[in-house]
Amino acid sequence: MSDTKGTAMPWQSPISPGISWYESNMLERPEYPALSGSVETDVAIVGGGFTGLQAAYNLALKGVRVTLIDACRFGDGASGRNGGQLGTGQRWSPEEMEGTLGFERSKALFDLAEDAKKHLLAFASVHGIDIEYVEGQLNVCHKPRLEKEYRDSVEIAASRYGYAHQSFMGRDETVARLGSERYLFGIRDTGTGHIQPMKLLVGLARQAALAGAALHEQTNALKIHQAGGRVTIETDKGTIRAERALIACNGYIGNLEPVTARHVMPIRSFIGATKVLNDFPDVLPGGEAVADSRFVVRYFRKSQDGRLLFGGREAYTADNPRDISDHIRRQISEIYPSLENVEMTHAWGGSVGITLPRQPFVREVMPGVTSIGGYSGHGVMLSNYCGKLYSDMVTGNRSDLDLFRELNIPAFPGGARFRSVLLFVALSWYALRDKF
């Protein structure tokens, strides 16, 4: 087991701005030592988020020697700083998946996502990790023309996909459940919910270490290459030689970026936490999480102690805005005018990996080296499960990872020089369409 020690002061991530409420709410966030010198292992993993740590835990549990490194601290990326919503299915709706892939593959991917949800909740329960799970999610809409699509989606999920946990909400129910008149209708999903992601991350790292995985923070991967049937990862603290490797970096690929950058690109996402809303009992009285119909999704929920956690701002460059709190507060006031001057206690951001079709990228990028990422904002449960599926694949067990591997994930257009520029233009266009 790795040696750990508690951290007294909040840690400021060098790759993600702001101190998150999640981290401030942690009684303990253990540290893991940096790599020291060169090591030989069976599987090397780059990235200490949900995917990498789940892979490390499951591999170590099966007796595989596994060494995991992270350039910063576990949870500094999207896994420890996201909106905490689980969702249902894939990033596309079942009917969208079916129209592109056919019913059989669409159903298989939907079922995989349900397995991922069950796996996450069972993992937390078995290991006694208090992830603050609250049932319920509301998917709400501000465009009248989409009402039939929302109604049909509920019926399709029940009749074709065996998912009977959704119901259509008319105007009155939507207003009552949100405590806001901003949205016209929506879908209530009682088969999913939301969690405190940093608590899951910390608990997962602890279980991976207990299982025997060698975990190392503050160890930067500089170069990866393959020769003679062995993978070598050069780091700033030593060299790792392994039979195979997993790149599990999602939105922050760092020095290994050329390996997957053509298919996975980072966008910045920002979240704010308000003071405890004791004086506003009408705001989300049932405690459900909310995601809206915008391309640049606004997502929000209440914390266990009654704060509003609100995300919605995105940025398509690596720049960190100076006004995270003010911008988030303005978005909150559009939905809840009574909170126009609400105190923001925390504001933070980070990078999430997206692909062109907003589906996960799973591919062998060189012999013995698998890259998994690009969860496109739908990754709390999928990222965990992909780590488990990778372990199954390595140990020769049946693995559904091929369902993702077979997806057509094209490269972003524009080449290395213009890729980021074109992404900025495209996403800005979709953000503009949100207004109409």
Secondary structure, DSSP 8 states (H G I E B T S, - for coil): ----B--SS----SSS-S--HHHHT-S---B-----S-EEEEEEEE--SHHHHHHHHHHHHTT--EEEE-SS-TTSSHHHHS--B--SS-SS-HHHHHHHH-HHHHHHHHHHHHHHHHHHHHHHHHTT-----EEEEEEEE--GGGHHHHHHHHHHHHHHH----EEEE-HHHHHHHHT-SS--EEEEEEEEEE--HHHHHHHHHHHHHHHT-EEESS--EEEEEEETTEEEEEESS-EEEEEEEEE--TT--GGGHHHHTTT-EEEEEEEEEEEE-TT-TTSSTT--EEEES-SS--EEEE-TTSEEEEEEEEESSS---S-HHHHHHHHHHHH-GGGTT--EEEEEEEEEEE-TTSS-EEEEEETTEEEEE--TT-HHHHHHHHHHHHHHHHTTS--THHHHHTS-----TTHHHHHHHHHHHHHHHHHHHTT-
